[in-house]
Amino acid sequence: MAQSSVSYFDENLLASDITLTNCDREPIHIPGLIQPYGFLLCLDEHTRRIVQTSANVEPVLGLAPPALLGAGLELLLDAAYLAEVDALWPTLTETARLLGVRLTGVAGQPFYKLILHRHDGLVWVEGEPVAEAGNNAFDLPALNLTMGQLLAADSVLECCQIAAEQVQALTGFDRVAIYRFAPDDSGEVIAEAIRPDLAPWLGLRYPASDIPRQARAMYLKNWLRFIPDARYQPVPLVPTLRPGASRPPDMTYAVLRSVSPIHLEYLHNLGSAATMTISLIREGALWGMITCHHETPRLVSYELRELCQFIGKTLSMLLRSKEQQDEQSYRQHVREHQARLFELVTVDSSFTTELAHYTPTLLDMFRCGGAAICYGGEITRLGQTPDEPQIAALVAWLDAHNRQPIFHTDSYPRLNPAGRDIRETASGILAISLSQAPGEYILWFRPEQVQTVTWAGRHEKPVTLADGQVFLSPRQSFEAWKQLVEETAAPWQSFELEAAAAVRQHISDVRLKRFQALEQHATDLARLNTELERSNEELDSFAYVASHDLKEPLRGIHNYALFLLEDYADVLDAEGVSKLQTLVRLSQRMEGLIESLLQLSRVGRLDLSLEEVSLAEVLAAVVDLLYPRIAETGTTVHVLDNLPTVRADRVRLQELFNNLLTNAMRYNLSEQKFVEIGQAPDTARGPQGTGDTADYHVFYVRDNGIGIARKHHESIFRIFKRLHAQDKFEGGTGAGLAIARKMVEKHDGELWVESELGQGATFYFSISKHL
């Protein structure tokens, strides 16, 4: 076992009173006192003569100290027992050896257990009266069962709980608790076996100063300390110093060694009348303790104490492997949750939703109090976290002070004083950045340690005053510990940082794949659009050629039909004349359709002839051209005065207004037909978003005609789409609005309609200002 070479004892305090200010230097290894439940003899290891004895030998052995000093053990033992001692003598070390003896030299020949060890130039002989606690210390089947349970335990906590229950079962103490020390030496009760009517201590914390440093050093040397009656009166050694010695003998390994009065005061405060403490040592360091308490004095046999010490040593031996099991289990937990999170976060999903709303969430991945996702200007919170403004401030601080993709700290308030406001939930922070853009992070929070612990006896009186002197109690040193750990959280482990980095990489990969998929989709769309444009051009070309070539023979058919009617109508019967008239009408109809198709294909093929065009002049020309029809239908055309000059193709604009005005007059049954033309308000926007006044001119043509049902608002712009019978509203071809839309699109704008059936219609069109 590794032992510290640093001494925490101050032997100059031997003759001093022990107070709160010097108790951490008290020389507890040389008290010169024993507990009175046994007797002590110190023999010179060379002469084998008694050089010191406890002052209580006379009531116990019937022999006063002067009668024992200078004598040997033959004064107490017969030849057979002396032979056993002689056999042990050369092999004695600091490890105690036990003999059961009858004191034949003492009246009544009482039976004692003699505990022998060698230390500080002396052979120590301690006698304990025989007293059984009711349990068989050598119950090997029970011991075998205990060992099996300890070995099979899956965690440190389970292993400690088994040990606590077994020690209580063996000794009958009211309470057996197991403490684990933190890196700062504070202690936490992690397992407990108690009498049913007692309040539990499980989870309570104790500050490091409850156990002075020299006491911890002693716990490393001596595995078991036993106080059967905490209200005992210490018994001094006689003489105080053996001949030639400058100090009392070192009682480090003495079973009966008297303990510090400060420790006895501590036990009184706890209401404990008897205690037993077993060290738990891992790799040479004090890992924790098994502590036993009883409300009344309790003497436990040496054999049972030895058995409990065996359990403590076995538990100590198993600690490292159980801690490795715990760590492995936590690593497995992190890996499993990490893998399930990865399954949730797919290329096609919103990762913020998957990480926050489906099980497991980010919060389940680590041992933490809360988590948050900051992405796309939104903050999603899970568990116990700072509020959104506080998280936003934290993210701003990270943007300004962190250049790494992963940031972690166990004390954010020490890096940023403003962090004190969130220390209750976020003293510890683990953050991963999601992109180069500022403000995009995933955060995990750990609360301040002071907020997560419960202190033993917090509500009890913190100190005891007697005759103006302050006596130590468990609460006295709480504030010092609190100052040490406040604004600090449990540290992040290296594999937790690695797991967080893996989450960041996975999200980055998913986003990259999503970007690549979008990029590929955009490429596919561009290719399809190119193919579509080429197809449209080919279609336009075909339509142009076909319509152009069909017009001539069709015109010939039409003319010959007219000639037949003019020259032979008087020789044909009525049926023959009617058929020729139908032929003329159908040929006219077909010519109209072909002409519309020709115009549509021409619009698609032509290049705009752009110039500065006055809308007022264009409209004046159109109204003049349509005047006969305007007059015939009695339509009032109102052109607003604020029309601007735009850059456009003059001829196409004239055709556009001509088409819209013709439609407005054609589909109108009102007695007072009305058409208004003007510039649309700034808020007017087309279905594809055009209309912003910085980029577009927007105009409208409004009428009080028959209106258009909402379901037809888009279909009316399809080629040859008619909403009415061919013989109604002058039998239009259904190509006018399709041609008009194409003219507008050539000007990088769009044409749309707002209308209700029977409420008139308003056609809007936009023209880019950047032509």
DRENKE-848699 format. One record per residue (C-alpha): x, y, z; residue in three letters. Coordinates in steps of 0.1 Angstrom, whole numbers. Example, Ala and Ser with C-alpha at 12.3 -4.5 7.8 and 13.67 -1.06 7.14 Angstrom:
<rs>
123_-45_78_ALA
137_-11_71_SER
</rs>
This chain:
<rs>
0_0_0_MET
14_34_-9_ALA
15_58_21_GLN
20_94_22_SER
53_107_36_SER
37_139_47_VAL
30_142_84_SER
-1_160_95_TYR
6_156_132_PHE
20_183_155_ASP
34_166_186_GLU
39_200_202_ASN
1_199_208_LEU
5_170_233_LEU
-1_193_263_ALA
-25_216_246_SER
-63_217_245_ASP
-77_206_211_ILE
-100_232_195_THR
-114_240_161_LEU
-83_259_152_THR
-58_231_159_ASN
-78_198_156_CYS
-65_192_121_ASP
-30_189_136_ARG
-39_169_167_GLU
-14_140_173_PRO
-41_114_175_ILE
-16_86_171_HIS
0_92_206_ILE
-29_100_229_PRO
-14_81_258_GLY
-49_70_265_LEU
-70_39_259_ILE
-107_31_258_GLN
-117_13_291_PRO
-134_-18_277_TYR
-101_-37_278_GLY
-66_-34_293_PHE
-32_-27_276_LEU
3_-38_284_LEU
34_-25_266_CYS
64_-49_266_LEU
99_-40_256_ASP
104_-61_225_GLU
139_-71_236_HIS
136_-77_273_THR
99_-88_271_ARG
93_-69_303_ARG
62_-47_308_ILE
73_-10_306_VAL
38_6_305_GLN
3_-5_314_THR
-31_10_313_SER
-42_25_346_ALA
-73_3_347_ASN
-55_-30_352_VAL
-61_-32_389_GLU
-100_-33_386_PRO
-97_-57_357_VAL
-68_-80_367_LEU
-66_-73_404_GLY
-30_-62_400_LEU
-20_-25_403_ALA
4_-10_377_PRO
34_-11_399_PRO
30_-48_403_ALA
30_-53_366_LEU
58_-29_356_LEU
91_-47_351_GLY
73_-81_351_ALA
66_-105_322_GLY
35_-122_310_LEU
43_-152_332_GLU
26_-131_359_LEU
-7_-136_341_LEU
-4_-168_320_LEU
5_-204_327_ASP
32_-222_308_ALA
11_-234_279_ALA
-2_-200_270_TYR
33_-185_275_LEU
45_-211_250_ALA
20_-199_225_GLU
31_-163_230_VAL
68_-173_226_ASP
59_-190_194_ALA
43_-159_180_LEU
69_-134_193_TRP
94_-136_165_PRO
67_-132_138_THR
48_-103_153_LEU
45_-72_131_THR
21_-43_129_GLU
-6_-68_119_THR
-25_-80_150_ALA
-26_-116_161_ARG
-52_-130_184_LEU
-50_-155_213_LEU
-78_-168_234_GLY
-63_-172_269_VAL
-73_-179_305_ARG
-55_-156_329_LEU
-43_-182_353_THR
-23_-157_373_GLY
-55_-136_380_VAL
-79_-146_407_ALA
-109_-163_392_GLY
-89_-171_361_GLN
-110_-149_337_PRO
-110_-157_300_PHE
-97_-129_277_TYR
-88_-125_241_LYS
-52_-112_238_LEU
-45_-91_207_ILE
-8_-88_200_LEU
12_-67_176_HIS
47_-51_173_ARG
53_-14_167_HIS
74_15_179_ASP
99_-8_197_GLY
72_-24_217_LEU
51_-55_218_VAL
15_-45_225_TRP
-7_-68_244_VAL
-43_-58_245_GLU
-70_-77_264_GLY
-106_-78_256_GLU
-132_-96_277_PRO
-151_-123_260_VAL
-184_-110_247_ALA
-204_-124_219_GLU
-228_-103_197_ALA
-251_-132_189_GLY
-237_-140_154_ASN
-213_-168_145_ASN
-183_-151_131_ALA
-173_-183_113_PHE
-205_-189_94_ASP
-187_-199_62_LEU
-218_-206_41_PRO
-231_-171_48_ALA
-196_-157_41_LEU
-195_-176_9_ASN
-229_-162_-1_LEU
-218_-127_7_THR
-187_-130_-14_MET
-207_-144_-43_GLY
-231_-114_-41_GLN
-203_-89_-40_LEU
-186_-105_-71_LEU
-219_-107_-90_ALA
-229_-71_-83_ALA
-233_-50_-115_ASP
-223_-16_-101_SER
-204_1_-73_VAL
-237_11_-57_LEU
-251_-24_-57_GLU
-218_-38_-44_CYS
-218_-13_-15_CYS
-254_-19_-7_GLN
-247_-57_-3_ILE
-217_-49_19_ALA
-238_-26_41_ALA
-265_-51_46_GLU
-241_-79_54_GLN
-222_-58_80_VAL
-254_-49_97_GLN
-266_-85_97_ALA
-233_-96_113_LEU
-230_-69_139_THR
-265_-57_147_GLY
-257_-20_145_PHE
-287_3_141_ASP
-272_19_111_ARG
-245_8_86_VAL
-237_35_60_ALA
-211_35_32_ILE
-195_68_23_TYR
-177_76_-9_ARG
-152_105_-10_PHE
-153_130_-39_ALA
-120_144_-53_PRO
-124_173_-29_ASP
-126_148_0_ASP
-162_156_8_SER
-183_125_15_GLY
-216_112_2_GLU
-237_83_17_VAL
-242_60_-13_ILE
-255_28_5_ALA
-272_22_38_GLU
-288_-5_59_ALA
-307_8_89_ILE
-332_0_116_ARG
-366_6_101_PRO
-376_34_124_ASP
-345_56_117_LEU
-344_85_92_ALA
-322_76_62_PRO
-289_93_55_TRP
-287_80_19_LEU
-276_108_-4_GLY
-265_131_24_LEU
-231_149_19_ARG
-205_158_44_TYR
-177_184_39_PRO
-141_172_38_ALA
-132_189_71_SER
-155_165_90_ASP
-125_141_88_ILE
-92_159_95_PRO
-62_150_73_ARG
-43_131_101_GLN
-74_110_107_ALA
-75_101_70_ARG
-38_92_72_ALA
-46_69_101_MET
-75_53_82_TYR
-50_43_55_LEU
-28_25_81_LYS
-55_9_103_ASN
-84_-6_85_TRP
-108_-7_115_LEU
-117_16_143_ARG
-140_6_171_PHE
-157_26_199_ILE
-181_5_218_PRO
-191_34_242_ASP
-187_69_229_ALA
-192_83_264_ARG
-162_65_279_TYR
-137_80_302_GLN
-102_76_287_PRO
-77_56_307_VAL
-41_68_308_PRO
-10_48_304_LEU
12_43_335_VAL
38_57_333_PRO
30_84_307_THR
64_80_292_LEU
84_48_293_ARG
120_51_304_PRO
141_69_278_GLY
112_80_257_ALA
104_116_249_SER
68_111_239_ARG
40_86_246_PRO
42_54_225_PRO
28_54_189_ASP
-7_37_192_MET
-15_37_155_THR
-22_0_154_TYR
-36_-4_190_ALA
-72_-16_191_VAL
-79_2_223_LEU
-64_36_213_ARG
-84_65_226_SER
-98_88_200_VAL
-99_126_197_SER
-123_144_220_PRO
-134_164_190_ILE
-144_131_173_HIS
-164_121_204_LEU
-182_154_203_GLU
-190_147_167_TYR
-205_113_176_LEU
-226_130_204_HIS
-240_154_178_ASN
-249_125_156_LEU
-266_107_185_GLY
-243_78_182_SER
-232_58_213_ALA
-212_31_196_ALA
-194_31_162_THR
-172_10_141_MET
-155_23_109_THR
-139_2_82_ILE
-117_18_56_SER
-123_14_19_LEU
-90_18_1_ILE
-85_17_-37_ARG
-50_18_-51_GLU
-35_32_-20_GLY
-60_60_-16_ALA
-89_63_8_LEU
-119_58_-14_TRP
-146_57_14_GLY
-157_42_46_MET
-181_17_60_ILE
-194_34_92_THR
-216_17_118_CYS
-236_35_145_HIS
-257_24_174_HIS
-279_45_197_GLU
-266_26_228_THR
-232_12_237_PRO
-224_-20_218_ARG
-195_-44_222_LEU
-188_-64_191_VAL
-164_-93_194_SER
-130_-91_179_TYR
-138_-121_156_GLU
-168_-103_141_LEU
-148_-71_137_ARG
-122_-91_118_GLU
-149_-106_96_LEU
-163_-72_88_CYS
-128_-60_81_GLN
-125_-89_56_PHE
-157_-77_39_ILE
-143_-42_38_GLY
-110_-54_22_LYS
-129_-76_-3_THR
-151_-46_-12_LEU
-119_-24_-16_SER
-104_-50_-39_MET
-135_-50_-61_LEU
-139_-12_-63_LEU
-118_-7_-94_ARG
-135_-34_-113_SER
-170_-22_-103_LYS
-161_14_-112_GLU
-149_1_-146_GLN
-182_-17_-149_GLN
-201_15_-140_ASP
-180_35_-165_GLU
-185_8_-192_GLN
-223_8_-185_SER
-224_46_-188_TYR
-203_45_-220_ARG
-227_19_-233_GLN
-257_41_-224_HIS
-241_70_-243_VAL
-233_49_-273_ARG
-268_33_-274_GLU
-285_67_-272_HIS
-261_82_-296_GLN
-269_54_-322_ALA
-306_59_-317_ARG
-303_96_-321_LEU
-284_90_-353_PHE
-312_68_-366_GLU
-337_96_-359_LEU
-317_123_-377_VAL
-321_114_-413_THR
-314_133_-445_VAL
-351_139_-451_ASP
-360_151_-416_SER
-357_182_-395_SER
-330_173_-371_PHE
-340_198_-345_THR
-374_182_-343_THR
-360_147_-341_GLU
-335_155_-314_LEU
-359_173_-292_ALA
-393_156_-295_HIS
-386_119_-301_TYR
-372_94_-276_THR
-344_94_-269_PRO
-338_131_-269_THR
-306_150_-265_LEU
-313_152_-228_LEU
-312_114_-224_ASP
-277_111_-239_MET
-256_125_-210_PHE
-260_128_-172_ARG
-270_165_-173_CYS
-298_187_-161_GLY
-309_202_-194_GLY
-301_207_-231_ALA
-309_232_-258_ALA
-308_234_-296_ILE
-302_268_-311_CYS
-307_267_-349_TYR
-324_289_-375_GLY
-330_317_-350_GLY
-351_294_-327_GLU
-342_280_-293_ILE
-356_246_-283_THR
-351_237_-246_ARG
-352_204_-228_LEU
-352_198_-191_GLY
-338_223_-166_GLN
-322_251_-186_THR
-317_289_-184_PRO
-345_309_-201_ASP
-344_318_-238_GLU
-329_353_-233_PRO
-302_338_-210_GLN
-294_311_-236_ILE
-293_337_-263_ALA
-268_357_-242_ALA
-247_325_-237_LEU
-247_318_-274_VAL
-235_354_-281_ALA
-207_349_-256_TRP
-197_316_-273_LEU
-197_334_-307_ASP
-174_360_-294_ALA
-150_339_-273_HIS
-150_304_-287_ASN
-132_294_-319_ARG
-134_257_-315_GLN
-162_234_-327_PRO
-165_219_-292_ILE
-166_240_-260_PHE
-168_226_-225_HIS
-164_240_-189_THR
-174_229_-155_ASP
-175_265_-143_SER
-190_289_-168_TYR
-194_317_-142_PRO
-156_318_-137_ARG
-152_324_-175_LEU
-180_349_-177_ASN
-192_368_-146_PRO
-226_372_-162_ALA
-229_334_-160_GLY
-236_336_-122_ARG
-272_343_-131_ASP
-276_308_-146_ILE
-253_288_-123_ARG
-282_270_-107_GLU
-289_252_-140_THR
-258_259_-161_ALA
-226_260_-142_SER
-213_233_-165_GLY
-217_237_-203_ILE
-209_214_-232_LEU
-215_231_-266_ALA
-210_219_-301_ILE
-213_244_-330_SER
-235_233_-359_LEU
-222_255_-386_SER
-199_284_-394_GLN
-229_307_-390_ALA
-231_324_-356_PRO
-257_314_-331_GLY
-261_277_-341_GLU
-253_253_-313_TYR
-264_223_-294_ILE
-259_228_-256_LEU
-259_205_-226_TRP
-261_220_-191_PHE
-250_207_-157_ARG
-262_224_-125_PRO
-240_239_-98_GLU
-229_211_-74_GLN
-242_230_-44_VAL
-276_228_-60_GLN
-274_191_-64_THR
-264_179_-29_VAL
-282_175_4_THR
-261_184_34_TRP
-262_162_65_ALA
-279_181_94_GLY
-283_213_74_ARG
-312_224_97_HIS
-294_216_129_GLU
-275_240_151_LYS
-242_246_133_PRO
-219_250_164_VAL
-219_242_201_THR
-207_268_225_LEU
-196_258_260_ALA
-177_281_283_ASP
-169_304_254_GLY
-153_276_233_GLN
-166_265_200_VAL
-168_227_194_PHE
-168_211_160_LEU
-200_198_144_SER
-206_185_109_PRO
-222_218_99_ARG
-193_240_110_GLN
-173_235_78_SER
-201_235_53_PHE
-197_271_42_GLU
-160_266_34_ALA
-168_237_11_TRP
-197_256_-4_LYS
-173_284_-13_GLN
-150_259_-28_LEU
-175_242_-51_VAL
-200_270_-58_GLU
-203_280_-95_GLU
-189_246_-104_THR
-206_215_-119_ALA
-195_179_-123_ALA
-167_178_-149_PRO
-173_165_-184_TRP
-155_132_-192_GLN
-134_127_-222_SER
-156_101_-238_PHE
-186_125_-233_GLU
-167_151_-253_LEU
-160_124_-280_GLU
-196_115_-281_ALA
-207_151_-285_ALA
-181_155_-313_ALA
-196_124_-330_ALA
-231_140_-328_VAL
-218_172_-344_ARG
-201_152_-372_GLN
-232_132_-379_HIS
-254_163_-381_ILE
-228_179_-403_SER
-228_148_-426_ASP
-266_148_-427_VAL
-267_185_-436_ARG
-240_180_-463_LEU
-260_151_-478_LYS
-291_172_-477_ARG
-273_201_-494_PHE
-259_177_-520_GLN
-294_163_-526_ALA
-308_197_-531_LEU
-279_207_-553_GLU
-285_175_-574_GLN
-322_183_-575_HIS
-315_218_-587_ALA
-292_205_-614_THR
-319_180_-625_ASP
-344_208_-626_LEU
-321_230_-646_ALA
-315_202_-671_ARG
-352_195_-674_LEU
-358_232_-678_ASN
-333_233_-706_THR
-348_203_-723_GLU
-383_218_-718_LEU
-372_251_-733_GLU
-357_232_-763_ARG
-389_212_-766_SER
-410_244_-764_ASN
-389_260_-791_GLU
-393_230_-813_GLU
-430_230_-806_LEU
-432_267_-813_ASP
-413_261_-845_SER
-436_232_-855_PHE
-467_252_-847_ALA
-454_282_-866_TYR
-446_261_-897_VAL
-477_240_-895_ALA
-501_270_-890_SER
-483_290_-917_HIS
-485_261_-942_ASP
-521_252_-934_LEU
-533_288_-939_LYS
-528_288_-976_GLU
-548_256_-986_PRO
-574_265_-960_LEU
-578_299_-976_ARG
-582_281_-1010_GLY
-610_258_-996_ILE
-627_289_-981_HIS
-625_308_-1014_ASN
-637_279_-1035_TYR
-666_274_-1012_ALA
-676_311_-1016_LEU
-672_308_-1054_PHE
-695_278_-1055_LEU
-721_297_-1035_LEU
-719_327_-1057_GLU
-719_308_-1090_ASP
-741_277_-1083_TYR
-764_286_-1055_ALA
-793_290_-1080_ASP
-788_254_-1094_VAL
-784_237_-1060_LEU
-812_226_-1038_ASP
-815_240_-1003_ALA
-795_212_-987_GLU
-766_217_-1011_GLY
-765_255_-1003_VAL
-767_248_-966_SER
-737_224_-968_LYS
-716_250_-987_LEU
-725_276_-961_GLN
-714_252_-933_THR
-682_246_-952_LEU
-675_284_-954_VAL
-683_288_-916_ARG
-660_259_-906_LEU
-632_271_-928_SER
-635_305_-911_GLN
-634_289_-877_ARG
-604_268_-885_MET
-586_299_-899_GLU
-592_317_-867_GLY
-577_288_-846_LEU
-547_286_-869_ILE
-542_323_-867_GLU
-543_321_-828_SER
-518_292_-829_LEU
-496_312_-852_LEU
-496_342_-829_GLN
-488_322_-799_LEU
-459_305_-815_SER
-447_339_-829_ARG
-447_353_-794_VAL
-426_325_-781_GLY
-401_328_-809_ARG
-397_365_-813_LEU
-371_387_-796_ASP
-384_418_-778_LEU
-377_451_-793_SER
-372_471_-762_LEU
-375_508_-759_GLU
-388_535_-736_GLU
-426_533_-740_VAL
-452_558_-727_SER
-481_537_-714_LEU
-504_567_-720_ALA
-495_568_-757_GLU
-498_530_-760_VAL
-533_530_-745_LEU
-544_560_-766_ALA
-535_540_-797_ALA
-553_509_-785_VAL
-584_528_-776_VAL
-584_545_-809_ASP
-580_512_-827_LEU
-609_497_-807_LEU
-631_528_-808_TYR
-657_513_-832_PRO
-663_484_-809_ARG
-661_506_-778_ILE
-688_528_-794_ALA
-708_498_-805_GLU
-709_482_-771_THR
-714_515_-753_GLY
-684_508_-731_THR
-668_535_-709_THR
-630_532_-709_VAL
-613_551_-681_HIS
-575_554_-682_VAL
-559_568_-651_LEU
-534_597_-655_ASP
-505_585_-635_ASN
-492_558_-659_LEU
-454_558_-662_PRO
-431_554_-691_THR
-416_518_-691_VAL
-390_499_-709_ARG
-408_473_-730_ALA
-417_461_-765_ASP
-443_487_-778_ARG
-460_463_-802_VAL
-464_435_-776_ARG
-478_460_-751_LEU
-503_472_-776_GLN
-514_436_-783_GLU
-516_429_-745_LEU
-539_459_-738_PHE
-558_451_-770_ASN
-565_416_-758_ASN
-574_426_-723_LEU
-597_454_-734_LEU
-614_431_-760_THR
-620_405_-733_ASN
-634_431_-709_ALA
-660_442_-736_MET
-667_407_-748_ARG
-675_391_-714_TYR
-698_418_-701_ASN
-736_418_-700_LEU
-740_450_-680_SER
-760_478_-695_GLU
-733_503_-685_GLN
-701_485_-695_LYS
-671_499_-677_PHE
-633_493_-680_VAL
-606_510_-659_GLU
-569_509_-666_ILE
-543_521_-641_GLY
-512_513_-620_GLN
-517_488_-592_ALA
-510_496_-556_PRO
-475_489_-542_ASP
-489_459_-523_THR
-500_440_-554_ALA
-480_407_-557_ARG
-483_380_-584_GLY
-486_343_-575_PRO
-449_339_-581_GLN
-440_369_-560_GLY
-434_396_-586_THR
-446_431_-579_GLY
-420_446_-556_ASP
-419_482_-567_THR
-381_481_-566_ALA
-381_456_-594_ASP
-415_457_-612_TYR
-442_479_-627_HIS
-476_465_-620_VAL
-508_475_-639_PHE
-544_464_-639_TYR
-574_463_-663_VAL
-606_462_-643_ARG
-642_456_-657_ASP
-677_452_-644_ASN
-683_421_-666_GLY
-696_386_-658_ILE
-666_378_-636_GLY
-647_345_-633_ILE
-652_318_-606_ALA
-621_313_-584_ARG
-616_277_-596_LYS
-610_290_-631_HIS
-585_317_-622_HIS
-556_297_-635_GLU
-572_275_-662_SER
-583_305_-682_ILE
-547_311_-692_PHE
-544_277_-709_ARG
-544_277_-747_ILE
-579_271_-763_PHE
-595_269_-729_LYS
-631_283_-731_ARG
-655_286_-701_LEU
-686_291_-723_HIS
-702_275_-753_ALA
-688_284_-787_GLN
-718_303_-798_ASP
-718_326_-767_LYS
-698_358_-762_PHE
-689_360_-799_GLU
-673_326_-800_GLY
-637_334_-791_GLY
-609_308_-798_THR
-597_306_-762_GLY
-562_316_-771_ALA
-562_353_-762_GLY
-552_351_-725_LEU
-526_324_-732_ALA
-510_348_-758_ILE
-513_377_-733_ALA
-496_357_-705_ARG
-468_347_-729_LYS
-462_384_-738_MET
-460_394_-701_VAL
-436_365_-694_GLU
-414_377_-722_LYS
-411_409_-701_HIS
-400_388_-671_ASP
-434_394_-654_GLY
-466_375_-647_GLU
-503_379_-655_LEU
-529_370_-630_TRP
-566_377_-622_VAL
-587_386_-592_GLU
-624_380_-597_SER
-656_366_-583_GLU
-684_352_-605_LEU
-708_381_-613_GLY
-685_407_-597_GLN
-664_417_-626_GLY
-627_409_-630_ALA
-593_427_-625_THR
-564_415_-646_PHE
-529_424_-632_TYR
-496_422_-650_PHE
-461_430_-639_SER
-432_441_-661_ILE
-396_440_-649_SER
-377_472_-644_LYS
-344_455_-653_HIS
-350_447_-689_LEU
</rs>
